[in-house]
């Protein structure tokens, strides 16, 4: 019986040593030369974000140019409408003036 207890205590001590060695603090490892999966994924996300910003900026610039062109065209159309309305009012005024002269005669 004593030999069984000694064997059990020896086994427990051996397991304890294995656990202690396995759980001890590891020495600092040197960083790997190649980039890890996380670093490569982060770099890919950074590149995608940069491309997205470039595309969005390009779209915004084109939209601004289109809006300016539309505003200029609307201004020209409005100016032409004002000129035509002024001419029509001038003709109506002339016709009214002639009618007034005819009524006085």
C-alpha positions as CSV (number, residue, x, y, z in Angstrom):
1,X,0.0,0.0,0.0
2,X,2.8,2.3,0.8
3,X,4.3,1.7,-2.6
4,X,1.0,2.6,-4.3
5,X,0.9,5.9,-2.4
6,X,4.5,6.6,-3.3
7,X,3.7,5.9,-7.0
8,X,0.6,8.1,-6.8
9,X,2.5,10.9,-5.2
10,X,5.3,10.5,-7.8
11,X,2.7,10.6,-10.6
12,X,1.1,13.7,-9.1
13,X,4.5,15.4,-8.7
14,X,5.4,14.6,-12.3
15,X,2.1,16.0,-13.6
16,X,2.7,19.1,-11.4
17,X,6.1,19.6,-12.9
18,X,4.7,19.2,-16.5
19,X,1.9,21.7,-15.7
20,X,4.4,24.1,-14.1
21,X,6.7,23.9,-17.1
22,X,3.8,24.3,-19.5
23,X,2.4,27.3,-17.7
24,X,5.6,29.2,-17.1
25,X,6.0,32.5,-18.7
26,X,7.5,32.2,-22.2
27,X,10.4,34.3,-23.2
28,X,9.6,37.2,-25.6
29,X,9.6,35.9,-29.1
30,X,11.0,37.9,-32.0
31,X,8.5,39.4,-34.4
32,X,8.0,37.4,-37.5
33,X,9.5,38.9,-40.7
34,X,6.4,38.2,-42.8
35,X,3.1,40.0,-42.1
36,X,0.5,38.1,-40.4
37,X,-3.1,37.5,-41.6
38,X,-4.4,40.3,-39.5
39,X,-1.8,42.8,-40.8
40,X,-2.5,41.8,-44.4
41,X,-6.3,42.1,-43.9
42,X,-5.8,45.5,-42.3
43,X,-3.6,46.7,-45.2
44,X,-6.2,45.5,-47.7
45,X,-8.9,47.3,-45.8
46,X,-6.8,50.5,-45.8
47,X,-6.3,50.2,-49.6
48,X,-10.0,49.7,-50.1
49,X,-10.9,52.7,-47.9
50,X,-8.4,54.8,-49.9
51,X,-9.9,53.8,-53.2
52,X,-13.4,54.4,-51.9
53,X,-12.4,57.9,-50.8
54,X,-10.9,58.6,-54.2
55,X,-14.0,57.3,-56.1
56,X,-16.3,59.3,-53.8
57,X,-14.2,62.5,-54.3
58,X,-14.3,62.0,-58.1
59,X,-18.1,61.5,-58.1
60,X,-18.6,64.6,-55.9
61,X,-16.4,66.7,-58.2
62,X,-18.4,65.5,-61.3
63,X,-21.7,66.1,-59.5
64,X,-20.5,69.7,-58.7
65,X,-19.5,70.3,-62.3
66,X,-22.9,69.0,-63.5
67,X,-24.7,71.2,-61.0
68,X,-22.8,74.3,-62.1
69,X,-23.5,73.5,-65.8
70,X,-27.2,73.0,-65.0
71,X,-27.3,76.3,-63.0
72,X,-25.7,78.2,-65.9
73,X,-28.1,76.7,-68.4
74,X,-31.1,77.5,-66.2
75,X,-29.8,81.1,-65.8
76,X,-29.5,81.4,-69.6
77,X,-33.1,80.0,-70.1
78,X,-34.4,82.4,-67.4
79,X,-32.7,85.3,-69.0
80,X,-34.1,84.4,-72.4
81,X,-37.6,84.1,-70.9
82,X,-37.3,87.5,-69.3
83,X,-36.2,89.1,-72.6
84,X,-39.1,87.4,-74.4
85,X,-41.6,88.5,-71.7
86,X,-40.2,92.1,-71.9
87,X,-40.6,92.1,-75.7
88,X,-44.2,90.8,-75.4
89,X,-45.1,93.4,-72.8
90,X,-43.6,96.1,-75.0
91,X,-45.7,94.9,-78.0
92,X,-48.8,94.8,-75.8
93,X,-48.0,98.3,-74.5
94,X,-47.6,99.5,-78.1
95,X,-50.9,97.9,-79.1
96,X,-52.7,99.4,-76.1
97,X,-51.2,102.8,-77.0
98,X,-52.5,102.5,-80.6
99,X,-55.9,101.5,-79.3
100,X,-56.0,104.5,-77.1
101,X,-55.0,106.8,-80.0
102,X,-57.7,105.2,-82.2
103,X,-60.3,105.7,-79.5
104,X,-59.4,109.4,-79.1
105,X,-59.9,110.0,-82.9
